[in-house]
Amino acid sequence: MSSCCCCAIPSASNSNSSLPGHPSLLRAKSLSPLHRLPSRIPTTHSSPHCTAQATCPVNSRYLPKVAVPFDETPHSKARSFAKLISSHCRSQRWSDVISVLASMIADGATPDRFLLPKILKACSELQEWETAATVHGYVITAPLEVDIVVGNSLVDMYSKCGDITSARAVFDRMPVRDVVSWTALVNAYADAGLLDVALAMFQSMRENGVRPDLISWNALISGFARKGETGMALLLLDELRENGLQPGTNSWNGVVSGLVQNGCFDDALEIFRQMCLHVKPNAVTIASILPACSGLTALNLGQELHSYVIRNGMKMNVFVGGSLIDMYLKCGKSGFAERVFADLEIRNVPVWNALIAAYADEDKMSEALDLLDLMQKDGFVPTVITYNTFIAAYARRGQKDEAFKFLFEIIRKGLKPNVVSMNALTSGFHHSGLNDEALDLFREMQLPKLFSTRCSSVLIGMLDVIIQPNAVTINSILSVCADLKLHHFGKEVHGFVLRNSFESNVFVSSALIDMYAKCCDMSSATKVFHGMKDKNVVSWNVLMAGHNHNEHPEAALKLYLEMLEQNFVPSSITLMILLLSCSNIMALRLGRELHSCIEKGRPDGCPLTLASTLINMYAKCGSIKDAKLVFDCVTEKDLVIWNAMMAGYSLHRMTTDALSLFKQMEQSGIKPDHITFTAILSACNQEGFVDEGWKLFKMMEDFYGVSPTLEHFTCMVDMLGTAGLLEESLDLIRRIPFRPDACLWATLLKACRLHSNYEIGERAARALFEVEPRNALNHIVLYNIFAMSGLWDSASTMRNALRDQGLKMVDISSWIEIGSAIHSFKSGDSTHPEMETILAMWNKLADGMSKVGYVPQNVVFCDQGEVDPFTCYHTEKLAVCLGIISLRANIPIRVSKNVRMCIDCHSSIKFISKIEDRDIFITDGCFYHHFRDGTCSCRDKW
């Protein structure tokens, strides 16, 4: 960690430092009255990292213009006021403390060194910087600043107010410093997130001969834990023991709380278990660890902690009670949460808000509204947080008028809508599909005194101030831009980010990367990524996922190696993204390496999300046996695991196995969903299983309660079309309660090509052209249908239309894994370093194939009537040739392609598999093909 040069650690010398700009104040012999006291607190440091300036004007609201100097304070008056101030401090009536102080000074009495710490405590609790500065002025004019107790209170007060510069200035001027002085400043830097400075201050304390006590260690440990530096926090915990101290309950609480705040719930529970072996948890511990139970929905442990509270007679305060309520609600036990709430002797607004939010999150809006009424009847006044809960809930449901009603209620109550209110609206509208409304809000929330949004049918009101978007707002809007592919508006938001210095926020930068990637602008996405100073695992994941989205899986895998070189530890999300990359390019070797990493890092078992991704990866890479092995190793299977295995069987056309697995799933008590039926209906897309498919399709809604979607109808059209029942397919399309999309018409068009039915094929193609007028692949499929049927005039017309409309093919790519390298081939690109050798191998294979009857299938003519020679060099053919050259004869060749194989490639690779006696596996984005001995597993029905 680098040190903060502008907050340099003081030297070991305790000599009084001069104050630039105020030399006369220290030399003054006469004491100034209050109105002549300095209006600004002098400092010796100024830091851009500090959260506030050490410049606080005198607070004239509480204190009079003229006061009696300290040396004239009547002791009898001072004692009476001191007793009253002490009483208010014990009752935590901090505002009353300041009021009494004003009366005290007005009555000619002034506080002494014993009362000042209590007054400064009140200032820190109320964040009364102006009053604190005035009190500090008293301290300077009286010879009290040298008092260590008063000095420590000043350091602590400025630290609590977030004014580190002033805290440091007071600290530097103290002639004597004890462990309390040092600890207050260490804690201030840790709270501000300046961990490097906090650690340096801690080391300087030791070098100056001051031995840190347990409170000092706790301040440093909790600071690192809160900022997510849990590894360092645990190291400091060990060092504490090595220095002869035993971690107390507060030491452990700091680590547990920090882990929970950073979402490290499993780690928090582990530290909690260790803690229980050394010290007894207190109420703070319970309140800190219960959110981990909520995050993991660990109901049993949460109930054990509840029992612990009862057995040990802990007071059920609002913190423990609030955490228990949240835990029970997150675990789906609303009845238990209500009982805890009812048993609370003292409730506060946050507890009411938590219960209301829980019901709102569960879409139980009537119950939430009832609670709002009860809250007000119980004498509690709803806050902006309360209303924001309802705004967010209604916005998520798409009920914008109701959401704006509660926004208006905030204004009517005299409260101020804040950026959280706006974020609740924008994110909620995005969630419910009201994206235009979300974009309008982003524009309008920046307009001064002009909040009458087009989103609502009513005038909302006038805001007194501009509500400036924050990082959460920007992330929501960038998500809208990403989903709608609004590249231009996304760039405008990027401009806003740069103008307002949000680019340093790692989450905003990650959202920008995601937006550009989903808008197919990987150049800008990569530029944003490389411009980030503080990357985290999320930013790496987003860019890798972006490469996958743009069909550059090899780039994602390359980025992973860079990530490891920079010492980032991959998360479960990282591994899922990488396994998807392996699936897309049939990188089986790398997929197995990732599987080994998962097993080494998780000896207790693979998480279900990763297990399902592994099953998918092995199936798509052609190793259905490995997929089944992973499936069998999962002891407690969920629906996702069953669906992944069924989809694998479907991909490999193992219909009998898929149907058998479906029955096993039913017997295990797992209810199928729409994904299950997509997999099982796709598996029935073979001869002999049409009746079984119809039976499942009809039972789907009647027996299982799953409404068929357009995807399920597409599966049925594919099943009927593959079986040659093209008229039946057309009839089913007429009866579909949805508007047919491009995928459905393309499925029918594929079946027409398969059965050379140009009449229905032309009808399907015309419909497809209306839905996707700019997709060149649709024209080529129809061209092939005409050509295979001998309708050369129609084929020529289709070819001319393709050329006249200026349609271009998508970037066709194929990939093959050779050793540790991923080789990619793009259509029209001949830059591969081994291209000459590859083409020589193709010529050799072409000669061999011609001798055993190979004839090019999809002939494309040049203008001169000659065959285009480059039609033979399709990308998967080039990849297969490289595999033959580079891989041993007993190793299967695995190639992935991003579009459906053409007829000629399919035919030629069948011949190659026989001539070379090789197993060749190819996935083409639509089907899985296993070529062996001149045949394909798809039986030429792809």
N, C-alpha and C positions, 0 to 999 in steps of 0.2 A: 504493500500500500504506500502511496506517495504521501508525503507530509504536506500540510497546508502552509505555505510560506508566509501568508498574511496573518496567520494565527500562530506565529512561532512560539515554541515553548520557552517560558522565561528561564533566565539563568538561575543558578543556585543562590545568587545574592538576594538578600531580603531588603536591600536599601530602598528607600522611598524614591520612586521615579517621579520626575517632573511632569507636569501636565501642559502640553503645548497649548498655547492660546489663553491660558488662565494662570500666569505666574503670580499675579498680584493677589489672587484669592488665597493661596497658601501662605503668603507673607503678611496677610491682613492681621492687624493687632486688634482692631475693633470688630465686633460682631455686627453683621448687616441685618436689617429687618427683612422680613419675608419678601417684600416687593423688590428688594435689591439683590435677592439671591440669584445665582446663575440660572438662566432659563434652559440651559442645555447641560447635559452631563458630559464632562470631558472624558475622552478616551485616548488610549495610546495605540489602538489598532483600528483599522477599517478593513473589512473583508467582504468580497463579493459573495462569499458563501454564507455569511451571517443572514439570519432571517429578518432582522429589523435593525434600524439605526439606533444608535445610543443617543438620540436627541429627542427628549421629551419635554414639551413646554410645561410650565407650572400650571397645576390644576387649580383654577380659581373658583371652581364650583363648590368645593368642600372647605377650602381654607381661606381665611380673611387676608386682606392686603397687608395688614400690620400685625405683628405678634410680639409678645414679650420675649426677650432673649432667654437662652437656657439658664444663664446664671441668676436670673431673677425669678425662676419658677417657684411658686409657693408649694411647699411639700404637702401640705394638707389637701389642697385642691388636686394635686397630681395623684395622690393615693386613691381618692374617690373615683377619679376618672379611670385609673389603672384597674381597679376592681371591676368596673363596669365593662371595660374593654376585654378583660380576661374572661368575664362571664360570656360575652358575645362570641369570643373565640372558641370557647368550649362547646357552645351550641352551634358553631359554624355559621353564625349570622354575620357574614363578612361585611355586608353593606352597613349594618349598624355600627360595626367597628369604625368605619370611615366617618360616619356621622358623629359618633362620640368624639373622635379625634378633632373634628372641626369645632365642636362645642368646647372641647378642652382648651384648644389654642385661643379661641375667642374669649375664654374666661381667664386667660392669663397663665394657664398651666401648659407645660410642655413635657413630652415623653422623655424618659431616661433610657439608659442602655438596656434595661431589662424589659421595657415595654416596646421598644422599637422593633424587635424581631416579630412580635405578634402583629404589629401594624403592617409590617412588610409582608407577612404571611397573608394578611387580608388583601393587600394590593395584588399579590400574585394570583390568589384565588379569583379575584374579580377582573384580572387583567387591566387594572387601573394604572397604566403607565404614567399618566400625568401626575396623579397623586404620589406615586412612587418616586418620581423625579423630585417633587417638592420635599418629600420626606428625606430624600438623599441630600437635598440642599441643606436641610437642618443638620444632618449628620456632618456635612463638610464644615459648616460654620462653627459647630461645637467641636471640641477636641474628642469626638467619639469615633471618627473613621478609623482610628488606629485600634479600636477595640475589636478583638478577633471575633466575638460573638455577633456584633453588629455587622462587621465586614462579611462574615459568612452568610448572614441573612440577606444582605444586599446581593451577593453573588447568586444565592439560591433564588431570590425574587426575580432578578433579571433573567436568569436561566429559565424559570417557569413561564415568564412572559415571552420567551423566544428571542430575547435580545441578547445574543451571545456576545456581541461587541462590548456592550456596557458591562456585562458580567465579567468579561476578561479585563476590562479597564479597572474595575474595582479590585479584582484579584491581583493585578500587577502592582497596585498601589499599597496593598496590605504589607506592613512591615514584618508581620509574623503570620505564617500560614500553618494550619494544622491539617489533619487528615480530612476534617469536614470541608475545609476550603477546597482542597484538591478534588475531593469526591464530587462536590457540587459542580465544578467545572467539567470534570470527566463526564458526569451525567448529562450536562448541557450539550456537549459535543455529540454524545451518543444519541440523544433525543433528536438532534438536528440531522442525524445521518452522517456526520463527519467522523466516521469510525477510525480513519487513519489518525486524525488529530486527537481523538479520545484516547487511542492506544498510546500515542506519543506522550500525551499529558500524563497518563498512568505510569509510563516508564520514567518520566521526568520526576514524578512524585517519589518514586523509589530511589532515584539517583540523588535526590535532595534529602535523603535520610528519613523520609516519612514513610512508615510502614502501612501499606493499604490494609484496611480492616475488611470485614465481611461485607459491609455496605458498599465499599469501594469496588470490590470484586463483582458484587451483584449488579452494580450500575453498568460496568463494562460488559459483563456476560449478557445481561438482558438487552443491551444496546445492539450487540452483534446478532442475537437471536431474533430481535424484532425486524431487523433489516434483511433477514434471510440468510445471514452468514452463520448458519447453525453449526457447521463444522468447526469454525473458529470458536464459537460459544462453548462447544464441548471440550475443545482443547484448553480453553481458559478454566473450565470447571476442573479438569485434571490438574492444571497448574496450581489452582487454589489449594487442592489437597497436598500437593508437593511442598507448598509453603507453610504447612502445619496448621491449616484451617480446615474445618469441616463444613461442606456446603450446608447451609440452612434451608429451611422450607422456601424462603424467598429466592434463594439461588436457583433451586430447581424450578420454582414457579416461573422465573424469567425465561428459562429455556423452553419449558412446556408452552408457555403463552406465545413465545416467538415462533415456535414450530407451527402452532395452530394458525396464527395470523398469516403464515406463508403457505398454508394449505398442506403442510407435511404431516398429515394426520397419523399415518402409520408410525412415523418417527416419533411423533409426540406421545403416542401410546407406549412405545418402547421406553422412552425416557421416563414416563410416568411409572412404569413398572420398576425401573431401576430406583427411582425416587422412593417408592414404597419400601424398599429394602433398607433404606438409610434413615429416612425421616417420616414423620406422620403428616399426611396431607391436611391442609386446612381448607377453609371455605373458598379462599382465592384459588387454590389448586383445583378444587371441584368445578368452580365456575370457568376455569381456564381449559380444563380437559374435556368438559362436556361437549363443546363445539366440535371436537374431533369425533366424538361418538355420533354427532349429528351428521357430519360430513361423510362418515363411513356407514351411516345407518346401522350402527352397532347397538341395537336395542338392548341386548343382554347386558353388555358392559354398562350402558347408561342406567339400567335398572339396578345393577350392583352398586353404582355410585350413589344412586338415590337411597338405597338401603343404608349405605355407609353414613350418609348425612343424618338419617333418622337414628341409627344406632349410637352415633357419637354425639347426639344432642346438638348438632350444629344449628345455628339460627338460620331459618329459611328466609334469608334476605332477598332483596329484589335481584341481586346478581346471580346467586345460586338458583333461585326460583326461576328467573328469566332463562337461564341456561337449560334448566330441566324442561321448561315449557317448550323451548326451541327444539330440544332433542326429541321429545315425544312427538311433536308435530312433524319433524323431518322423518321420523320412523313410522309415520302413519297412525299414531296412537293419540288422536285428538281428545278422546275421552280422558286419558291420563293427564294430558296437558291442562284440560279444564279443571281437573281435581286439584292439581298443583296450584293453579291460578286462584282457585277458590280458597285454598288453605293459606294463601299469603296474607299475613296480618297487615302488612304495609305494601301498597302497590304504588307504582309511579307511572308516568306517561310512557317511558320506554317499554315497560312490561305490557301495557295495554296495546301499544303499537305492534309489539312482537306477535301478540295473539291475533290482532286484526290482520296483520300481514300474512300470517300463516293461512288463515281462512281465504284471504284474497288470492294467495298463490295456488290454492286448491280449487279456485273458481267457485267458492261458496260465498257468493257476494251478498246474499240475503243475511247469512250469519254474520258476515263482516259488518254490514250496516247495522245490525242489531247491537253488536258490540260497541260500535261508535255511539249509539244512543245511550247504552249503559254507562259508557265511559263518562259522558257528559252529565248524566244523572248522578254519577258518583262524585261529581265535583271537579273532574279533571278537564282541562281545556285542551282540545286537539291542537297539535302543532302542524307546521308545514310538513313534517315527516309523515304524520297521520294522513294528511290529504294526498301527499305524493303516492302513498300506498294505493289509494283508490284510483288516482290518475293512471298509474302504471297498470293496474289490473284491468281497467276498462279499455285502455289503449291496446293492450295485448289481445283483448277480445274483439277489437275492431269497433267498439262502441264509442265513437269519437265525441258525440254530443254529451254522453255521460262523463267522459273524461274532462271535457272542457267545463262542464258544470262544476266539478270539484276544483278546477283551476280558478274559476270565477269565485268560488267559495273562499279560497285563500285570500283573494283581493278584498272581498266583501268583509272578511273578518279583520281587515287591517294588517294582515300578514303580508310578507313579500314572497311571491314565487321566486324560486332560485333555479340555478342551473340544473339541479337534480329534478325539479319539476319538468323542465324542458326535455331533459334526457329521458325521463319516464315516458313522455309523449312520443319522442322520435323513435326510441328503441321499440316501444309498444306498437306504434304504427308500422314499423318495418316488420315486426314479428307477425302482425295480422295481415300483411300484404298491402297496407295503405302507404305505399312507397312515395307517391306524389305528395301526400300530406306531410310525410317525414321531411322531404326535401324542402317543401314550403316553410316548414317550421325552422329549419336550419337557416334559411335566408332571412326570415322575418324576426327571429329572436335577436338579431344583431341591429335592428332598426330602433332608434331612440323614440320612446313614447308613442309607438305606433303598433301595438300588438292587437291587430284585428285580423286574424288569420283566415285565409280562404278555406282552411280545413273545416271550419265550423259554420253552422248555419246561424249562429248568434254572434253578436259583438262581445268579445271577451272583456275588454276594458283597457285601461291605459296603464302601462308600467312606468314607474318613475325613473327607472334606470335601464340601461342596456344590459341584457343578460348575455354575457360573453360565453360562447361555447368553450367547453373544456375538452380534455382528452377523451372522455367517455362520449361526448356529443360527436366528436370527429370520428371516433371508431364506428358509431352507429351509422353515420352518413356514408362513410367509406364502404360499409357492408351493403348499404343500399346500392351504391354505385357498382360494387362488385357483382351483386346479384342481377342487376339490370344491364350490366355491361355498359354503363354510362362513362365511357372513357374521358370524354371532354369535361364533364362536370367533375369527375374524379381529379382531373388535373387542376381544376379551379380550387378544389378543396386542398390539394397539395400546395397551391400557392398560398392559401390561407394559413396552412401549417407553417410554411417558411416565414411568412410575414409575422407570425405570432410566436415564433421560436418553440413550436411543439415538436420539431424533428428530433430533439434529444430524448423524447419519450419513446421508449422501446416498443410500447404497445401501439402507439400511433404509427411509427415507422413500419411495424409488422403489418398493420392494417393497410398501409399504402402498398406494401409489397403484394399483399393478397389481392388488392383491387387491381393493380396493374397486371398481375398474372392472370386473373379471371377475365380481364379485358384483352388478353393475348398480347400484351406489351411486355415481354420478358426483358427487353433491353432496359426499360425504365425500372422494372422490378429489381433487376440486378444492380442497377446504379444506386437505387435507394439503399439496398442491402449493404453494398460496399461503402456507402457513406455513413453508415451507423458506427458510432464510436463504441457504444456499449451493447454488443449483441448478446442475446440469450438464446436458450434452446428453442424458444418459440419462434424467434426470427429465422433461425436455420430451418426449422420445420416448415414454416410458411413458404420459404423459397423453394425447398425441395418438393413440397406439394404443388407449387406453381409449375415446376418443370414437368411433373407428372401430368398436370392438367393440360399442358401444351404439348403433350406427347414427346417429351424429351427425357424419358426415364434414365437414360445413360448420364445425363447432366445431373440428375438428382443423386445418383450413386457416386458420381465424382465429387459432388459437394459434400457428401457424407465423409469422404476421406479427408477433405479439408477441415471439416468440423472436428474430427478426431485429432488432427495435427494441432489444432488450436486448443486442445484439452477440454473440449466440451463433452459432457457425459450425455449420451442419447437417452431420451425418455421413451416411454411406451409408445407415444404418438410418433416419435422418430422412427421407431422400429416398424410400426404399421405402415408408414409412408414408404419406407425402404422395401418392405415385403411386397407392397403394391408395385413398386418399380420392378422388382424381380419378376413378379407375375406378368407384367406387361411385355417383358423382353425374354421370358423363359430363362432367366439367369438362375438355374437350379443350384449351381455350386455356391454362388453368393447367398442364395436363400438358405442353404443348409448352414453356412457359416453364421448367418444371423440367428438361426434357430439355436445353434450352439451357444451364442452369446446370451440368448434369452434364458436358456437352461442354467448357465453358469451364474447369471445374475439373479436368478429366482429359483433357488434350490427347493423351495416349498411348493413349487408348481407354477405353471404358466397361467397368467390371467386369461379369463375367457375371451376378452377382446382380441388378445394376441393369438390365442389358440385358433379362433375362427379365421383370422387373417393367415395364419400358417396353413390351415386346411385349404384355403382358397389358393394360396401361393403354390403349394405342392400339386394341386389339381391342375392349375393352369400351366404348370411347368411339365406336365405329363406324368408325374409320379403319383398316381392315385393310391398306390400302396402306402406311401409315406403319409398322404392325407388321412387315410383310414387309421394309420398308427397313431397320429396325433389325436384323432377323434376318440379312439379307444382309450387313450391315456387320460382323457378328461373325465374325472370321476363324477362331478356334479354338472351335467350338461344343461345349458339353457337353450332357449329356442334358437338363438343365433348360431350356436354350434350345430344343432340338427340341420338348420337351413343351409349352412355352409357345406356340410357333407352331402346333402341332397343335391345342391347345385353342382358339386364336383362330379357326382354320378351322372347328372344330366349332361354336363359338358362332355363326358366320356361316352355318352350314349349307352350307359349301363342302366337301362330302364327297370329291369327286374330288381336290381339292387336298390334303386331309388324308391320303388314302391314298397319293398320290404322294409326299408328304413322308415318310411312314412308310417307304416303299421307299428313299428317298434316305438316310434315317438308317441303315437296315440296311447299305446299301452303304458308308457311311462308317465302319463298324465299331463303331458305338454300339449297345449292347445295350438293348432296351426294358425298362422296369420297369412296375410296376402303374399308375403315373400315366399312362404312355404309353397303356396299354390303356383306361383310363377315357376319355381324350380321343378315341381312335380309334373306340371302340365308341359313344360319344355322337355322333360324326360320322356313323355309319352309321344313325342314327335318322331315316331318310327312306325313302320308297317307292323300291323298286328296289335297296336295299342290305342287305336282311335276310339274304340268302344270304352276302354278303361278311362281314357282322357275325358270323353263326354260324361261319363258317370261321375268323375271327380268334379268336373265343372258344374254339373247340376247340383251336386251335394254341397258344394262350396258355400252357397248362401243358405240353402234350405236347412242343412244339418249343422254346419260349422259357424254360421252367422257371419261369414266374410263376404262382403259385397264385391262382386267382380269389378275390376278396373279396366281401363283401356289396354293395359299391359296383358291382362288375362285374356281378353278377346283377341289380342294379337297372337298370343300363344296358340289359341284355338284355330285361327286363320292359318298359322304356320303348320299346325298339325294336319289340318284338312288339305291344305295346298300341297304339302310334301307327299301325302297319300294320293295326289292326283284329283282330289275332289274340289276342283276349281269353282264350279258352279255353286257348290255348297258354301265355299268360302265367300263368294260374292253375296250370297243370300244372308249369311251371318253378318256381313259388314252392313247390309241394309238395315238389320235389326239392332245394331249396336246403339245404345242410348247416349253415346258420345260422338263428338265429331272426329272422324278418322284422322290420325296424324301421319307424318311422313314415314314413321317406322312401320305402321300397319300396311300402307300401300307398297312400301319397299319389300315387305314380307311376301305380299301377294305377287309382286313383280318377280321376285326370286323363284317362287313356285312356277310361274309361267315360263321362265327361262329353263327351269329344270325339266318341264314337260313340253317345251317348244310350242306353247300355246300363245301365238302372237296376237290373237284377237283380244282375249282377256288381258294379255300383257300390255297391249296398247292402251286399253281402258284404264288399267292400273297406273300406267306411266303418265297418261294425261292428268289423272288426279294428283299424282305425285309431283308433276311439274307445277301444278297450281300451289301446292303447299311449299315446295322447295324449288323455286324456278331457277336458282343459281347453282344447283348441285350438279356438277358435270358427271358424277358417277351414275346418276339415274339415266342420263342420256346414253351412256356407254352400255349399261345393262340392256336397255331396249335395242340398241344397235346390235348387240350380240344375239338377242332373240331373233331379230330379222335375219341376220346373217346365217344363223344355224338353221333357219327355216327356208333358206334359199331365196329370201325376198331381198335381193340385192338393191333394187331401186329404193325400197323403204329404208334399207340400211344406209345407203348413200345419202338420202335425204336427212336422216338423223345425224349423220356425221357432219354434213354441211351446216345443219342448224347449230350444232355444237361449236363449229368454227365461227359462224356468222354472229352468234350471240357473244362471242369472246369469252366463253366459259373456260375456266382453267381447272385442272385437277387439283385436289388437295395435295399437300406435300406427302407423298407416299414414302414410307420408310420401313425398313426391315432391320432387325437386330439379331446378333448371334454372340454368345459368350464363348470366348476362346481363352482358356486358362483364367487369368485374373482380369482380362481385358474385355470390354464390351465394344464390338465393332458394329457400326451403323452404316446402312446404305440408303441413300436417298435417290428418288427417281431423277434421272438426268445428270446425276453427279458421278463423275468418273475419277474423283481425286483420291480414291483409296490407294494407299501405297503399293498394294499387291494387285492392282487392277489388271495388269497385263497377264499375270499368272492365273488370275481368276477367269479371264476371258479365254485364255488358252485351255483351261480345264473345261469351260462350257463348250468350246468347239469340239473337244475330245468327246464329251458326253453326247453332244448333238449328233456326231457321227455314229456313235454306238446306238443311240435311240432310233435314228433313221433306219438302221439295219434291222431293227426288230419291230418296225411298223409305226414309229412316231410321226405324226403329221401335225403341224401347228394348228391350233383350234380357233384362236380369235385373230383372224387375218385382218390387218389394217393396211389399206392401199395408199401409196403416195400419189401425188398428182399425175405422175407419169405412168401410173398403173402398176408400178413395181411394189413388192412387199417391203414395208418399212423394216429394215434390218434390226433396229433397236428394240422392236417389240419382243424379241427373244430375251433381252437382258433385263427382265423385271427384277425388282430388288430382292425378293426371296430366293430367286435363282442364283443371284450373285452370292447371297449369304450361304446357301447350300454348297456352292462350289468352294467357298472359303473353308467351310466345315470339312469337306472331303480332303482338302489340301492339308489342313492343320490338325485334325483330330485323328487319333488311332482308329483302326477299323472297327474295334469292338465298342467304341463310344458312340452313343446315339447323337445325332445332329438335332439341335433344338433351335428353331428360328421363330421369331415373332414379327408380325406385320400389323400395321395400324389400320388397314382396310381389307375388305374381303378379297380372297384370292381370285385371280381370273381363271378362266377355263383352261387356258394354255399352260399356266404354271401348275395347276392341279394335275393336269394330264402328264406333263413332262416329269414332275417329281415322282409320280407313280413309276414311270419308266426308270428313273435314276435309282429309286430304292431297290429295284430288281437287278439292274445292271451292277450296282456297287455292293449289293447285299448289305444294305444299311437300314437301320431304323431312323426314320426322319420324322420329327415332331414339329408341327407348325400350328401356331394360333394366329388367326387373322382378324381378331376383334369381334368376330361373329361366331366362329366355330373352332373346334379343336380337331386337328387332323393328325392321325398316326399312320404314316406310310410304311408299309412293309411288304416286300416281295411282290411289288406291282399293284397293290391294292391300298385303299384308304379306309380308315375306320368310319368315315362318314358315308360310305357306300355311294359316293358321288352325288349326295343329296345335301349340298350345302348352299 
